[in-house]
């Protein structure tokens, strides 16, 4: 699979995950779908029912389909030319990309929402709303009340990025539209295979374990290790970097990275504020900081975070300390399914659902152990209350200025 096609599949997968989280009880309909990232345009057809929806996509000669089973919480990408399909849980966390659907889902739980009244798009009456963060408008969307489905989304930060559904036709859709065709083989989802252990992993055990705060000059091949401890984050940054500097902070467990090394960002590059690793001890033993190329001075510190293991029926209350966003990390440590929800209090009283939005957008469900979900939330009160309704979850959260060290 070419790199371009791989990212194209992932782009559509993200859109599917986002739409699955945002729609309920939709009227059955079909329509033309167009998604534009500013540089590229994806077009196709969309089929929507109360329990499923499917997108048939064509771009640059590539054909594929996305099928979302809302009841089962599963998303499947069909690759007709290969007669294969990719399957992923719709609730799985995935990297955010310049994708209006994924952006809408994320912002629903973290941004402020303003009602712009009723507007008409493609002959459908819509609730038009704008989402903002820290006073900046981020996204506008049109939610068709008759269809119970968003039919237009515009990204206000990235000009030319939008998604819209047109030429809509209401009516029943055959069930086999949402079935996997006979003869299709299941393939591994991107990122689901065990990470490859790098050649230099053998050097990690000999590298020094450091105690932050720390400042250390590093050059290509140098490694330091920071142990993961409850109630702490690990922040790393580089100063005085050479033009070719590459450095990464990689969570390790049992002697190997928990994800592919390629998935971690280069904090050594000039202009990067820092890299913040918020993994819990259930996920990683240590953060391995390695200089891959060039020279730099690495600084490490461990700001405090609130962290607690919560069982079903328990509530964890977090007093908000500022107007900065809350970085929330949820780790399922139950052998069975886990679920939690959160709400906000102001002066000891619950904030109204009218202001918070439906509880389904403030609920995270897991169906297997060690699944991790990350959220960035805007404070909507002076206390955040997280309640575990099933299983057991590690909750880790804190507040900080994303643009400061």
N, C-alpha and C positions, 0 to 999 in steps of 0.2 A: 504494500500500500504506500503510495507516495506521500510525502510530508504534507503537500497541499490538500490531498484528499483526506488524510487523517484529520487535519484540523477542520476541514469542512464537515466531516461526520461529527466531530466533537461539538462544533458550533450548533448544528441542528440538535444534537443530544441535549445541549444546555437549554435550548429553546423549549424542548419537550419537557424537561424537568421543571422549568419555570411555569409553563402553562398548566401542568398537572397540579401545581401547588396553588394556582390562582383561580381555578374555575370549578364550579359545582352545579350539578343539575342543569346542564345546558340543554337548550332546545336543539333537536337534530337539524343539522344544516350542512351544506357544502359551500365552498367559496374559493376564490383565487387568493393565494397567499403571496405576499412580497415582503422580503426582509432585506434591508440595505444597511451596510456598515459604513457607508461613506466612500469606500473604495471598491466594494463589490456588492452585487445584487443577487439574491437568491429568490427564485420564483417557483411556484408550484400550486398544488391544490391542497385544501384542508377539508376533512370530513369530521364532524363533531356530533356525538350523542351524549346522553347523560352519563354513560359509563366509560366511553372510549373516545379518543380522537386519533386521527391519522393525518400525516402530512406527506404528500408525494412531492419530491423535490427533484429539480433538474438544474444543473449548473455546469457550464463548460463541458458538456457531453456526459457528465456523471449523473446517474439516476439512482435514487434510493428513497426509502420511505421510513417514517417514524410513526410507531404505534404506541400509544399510551393507554394502559389499563388503569383507570383511576381507582377501581375497587381494590385491586391487588397491589397498587403502588409500584407498578413495573413499567419501564420504558424499553421498547425494542426498536432497533434500527435495522431495517432490511437492506441487504446489499444484493440486488437482483443479479448483477453480472457474476458475482461469486457464488450465488445461492447460499449465502450465509447471513446470520443476524447477530447483532450485539444486544445483550440484555443487561440492564442496570436498574437498580432500585430508584424509583423516582425521588425518594427522599435523600439519596446519597449526596454528600457535599461534593461539588465540583468547582474547579477554578472559574472565577468570574472572568468573562471575556467581554468584548464590546458587543454585547448581545442585548437588545432591548427587552426581550422577554425575561431573561435572567435578571437583568437590572430591575425590572418592575417587581419581581418576586422579592428580591433582596430589599428593595426600598419600602415595600409594604410593611415590613417588620422593623424598619430602622429609621424611617424618615417621617417628617411631618406632612400631613395631607390637607389640602385645601380644596373645597368644592367650588368648581367654576360654573356650576349650574348645568342646565340641560342644553345639549348641542346635538345636531344631526350630522351623521357621517354615513355616506352611502345609503341614504334613505332610512336609516335606523336611528331612533331616539337613544341618545347616550348620556350617561353621567360623565361629564368631563371633569377631571381632577388633575391637580398638579402636586407633585411630591417635591419636597425641599429638605435640605440638610444645612444646619447652621446658617439659615437665612438665604441660601442659594437654591434657586429652582433647578431641579435635576431632570425631571421627567414629567411629561403630560400624557395622560391616557384617556381613551374614550371607551367606556364600558357599556355595551348594548344591553339595555334592561330586558328587552324581549328575548334575546339570545342567552343572557346571563354569561356573557363572554366578552373579553376585551377585543375590539376589532381594529383599534389603532393605538400605537404607542410611539411617542416621539422623544428621543433623547436630547435634552436641551444643552447638555455639556459637550456632546460630540455631534457637531453639525452634520446633517445628512444621514444620521443613524435613525432608522424607524422600522416599524413593522405594521402592516395593515392587511385587512381582509376585505375583498371587494367581490362584486357579482355573486352575492349570497343568495342561495336557493334553499328554502326550508322544506323539510320532508323526511320521511323514513330512510334509513340507510341499512343495507343488508349486513348481517352479522359477520359474514365471511370477509368483509372489507378489513376487519380488525384481526383476522387470523393469520398465523404464520403459514406461508404456503408450503405444501408438501415438498420434501426433499431438501429443505434448507437446514444447514448445520449451524450449531451455535458456536460462536468464536468468543475469545476472551475480550472483555471490555477494556478500553484504554486505561492503564494504570492499575488493573486488577491483578496482574501477575506479580509474583514475588520480586522485589527489587534486586538487581544485579549487585553483587558485592564488588566494590572497586579493588583494583590491584593494590592500592596503598592501604587497604584496611588492616593489613597485618602490622602496619607501623603505629596504629592507634594505641594499642596496649602499652607501648613504650613511651608514648607522649606524656608530658606532665599534666597532672590535674591541678588546675589553678583555682584560687578563691577570689572572686571579684569583691570589690572593684579592682581592675587591673588594667595596665597599659603596657603593651609589649610590641617591640619591633619584630616584624615577620617578613620572611622572604619565601619564594616558591619552595614548597615541600614542607614548610614548618607546620606543626600541629600543636594545638592546646586543647584541653578537655575541661568542660564545666559540668559538674554533676547536676542532674535535675532534682530539685527539692520542692516539696509541697509548699504552696503559698508564695512561690517566686517565679518570675519570668526571667529569661536570659536575653539581654540586649547586647548586640555587638555592632561596632561601627569601625570604619577605617579613616584615618587622616593621613595626609602626606602621601597619598597613593601615587605610584608611578603610572604612566599612561596605559600600561598593559596590565594593570593590577586586576587579579581575579581572586576572590576569597568567598568562602561559603560557611555558613553555620548549619550543620547537618545533625539532626537527631539520630542517635544510635541506640539500639537495644540488642543485647546478647551478641555484641561484637560486629553488628552490621547496621547499615542505614535502614530506617523504617520505610523510606520511599526511595525511588531512583534519585541519585545525586543531581541529575539534570533538572529536577523539579524545584530545586532551591535557588534563590536569587543570589546574584553577585553583589554583596555589600561592599566589596572593595572598589567598585567603580566610583569615580569621582561624581559627586552630586547626589549620591544615595545617602539618605539621612541615617538609616541603620536597618538592621534586621532584628525582629523581635520573635523569639521562640517561646511559645506559651504551652508547650507540651507538658502533660502531667507525667508523674512517675509510672503510671499504668501504661503509658505509651512508649516512653524512652528512658534509658538509664542515664544518658549524658548527651550533651551537645558538643559535637566535634567541630572545632573551628580550624579550617585548613586554608592556607594560602596556596593557590594553584599556580599563579603567575605573578611576576612583578614583586614590588616591595611596598610596604605600608606599615603604619603603626596602628595596631588593633587595640581598641578599648572595649572592655567588657564590664557590664554592671548587671545587678539582679534586683530590679524593682519588685516591691511586694505586690501580690495579688491575693484576693480572697479565694479560698479553695475549700470545698467540703464535699464529702461523700454523703449522698442523700438517698434514703430508701423510700419505698412507696408509702405515701401518707405523710411524709415530712415536707416542711417548707423551709427554704433558706431565704432570709431577708438581707438585702444588700442596701445599706444607706448610701445614697448618691452623694458624692463629695464635690462635684463641680458640674458644669454644663458640657463637659467633654463627652464624646461618645463612649459607650460601654463596650468593651471587648469581652464577649462571652464565649466560653468553650465548654461543650458538653460531651462527656465520654461515657458511653454505656459500659458498665462493668457487671451487668447481670447475665446469668446464663439463659434467661428468657427474654421476652420482649420488654423494653422499657419505654416510658413515655413521660414527658413533663410539659408543663405549661407555665407561663409567667404572666403577671399582672403588675400594676403600679399603684402605689398609695401616695396621697398628698395630704400632709397634716393628719395622718392616721386613718384617712378615709379612702376607700377604693376609688380610683379614677374610672369614670363612666366608660362603658363599652362603646358609646357613641364616639368618644375621643380616641379610644384605643383601637377600635376596629374589631371584627369578629375574632373569637378565641381561636379559631382554626389557624389563623395566621400567627398565633403566639403559642403554638403547640409543636413539639418535636417528638416524633415517634421513631423508635428503633425496633428492628425485628431480629437482630443478632448482636452478640456481645462485641465490645471494643470498637464500635462505630463512633466516629467523632463528627460533631457538628460545630461549626463556628458561626457566630453572628456578631454584627456590629450594630448596636442599637442606640438611638437617641433617647436620653432621659425624658420620661413623660410623667414625672412625679419626683418626690424626694426619697422614695424607697422602692426597690424592685423586689418582688416576692416570687420565687421560683418554687413550684410545687411538683414533686414527683408523684405521678398517679399510678405508674406500674414499674416494677423492676427496681434497679438501683443505678444511679448516675453520679459521676464526679462532676461537680460544677466549679468552674474556675473563671473568675472575671476581675476586671479592673478598669480604671479610667486613666487616659493620658492623652496628651496632644499628639496626634499622628504626625505632625510636622516638626516635632521637637525631639531632641535627644534627652 
